[in-house]
Amino acid sequence: MSDALTEEFFAEVSDKYYPQVLEGLEHLGAGDVAGGIEILSRPLHTIKGVTGFMPGFESASGFTHKVESFLKKLQAGSLPHSADNISLAAHGVNSIFAVIEQIRDAGAPDQDEMDAVTEVLAAASGEGSGASCPAARCLTVEQEQDCAVLRVTAPRIHRKHQRDQIVGAIITQPQETPVVLDVSLVKTFGSSAWEDISTLAGHWSISVRGLAGAARETFHAGGMDALLAVLPAQAAAGEAL
C-alpha cells in the first residue's frame, strides 16, 4: 500500500474512527455496556478489515480481532460487567491505536506489549495457560531495611486468588512494620486488587514502588494515590518510613 493511502487511512482514523471510539468508551465507562460496544464495533471492524490488507499492518488486524472477541463476550453477557473487565476492554481498545501508530512510526508493533494485552484478555475470558494454574504464587516477601517488601512477580494481577495472596501477605506483617508493594514487574493491575489493598491502609503503612504503564493508570484512575504512598522505582524501602 502506498504512503498516500497509508496517510489517508490515518487521516480517517484521526477524523472519523477515533472520535467514534471515544464516544463508545464514554458509554462503556458510564455503564452502558451494550450501547458502548455497539458504537465501538463499527470503527474497530473497519480498522480490522483495512489493516488486514495493508502491508506490514497485518498484526494489527489480528490484534484488533482479539479485542473484538473480548468485547463480544462482554456484550453477550458471557463475561460479567465488572469494573476490571470494563477497564480491560477500554485498555484493549486504546491499545489498538497504540499498535497501529507503532507500526506506522517504527515499522513494527511492540510485541511484548501486544502479547501482554492479549494474554490478560484471554485470562479474563477464562482462556490461556493461566486458567490451569489458579493457585500459582504471585509474590515473594523479603525484608529490606526495616520494611517488609512484597515483590509481585506475576505480570498481571486480576484474579481473586492473587488479590487474596497480596492481602494475606500484608496482614501477616506487624502493623508497626512499613509495607512496600513492589510492582516493577507488573504490566496490568486490576482495580479490584487496588481497592482490596487500600482497605488496609488505615492499619498498615503501605507504599507502592515501581508503578508503570497500565498498572499506574489504574492506580491513579481509582484515586489510590490518596490512600497509598508512591515511591520511585529505584527507591530503597527505607524511604517508606
Summary of the structure (lengths in Angstrom):
residues: 241
radius of gyration: 19.8
end to end distance: 57.7
largest distance: 64.2
contacts: 755
relative contact order: 0.09
helix: 60%
strand: 11%
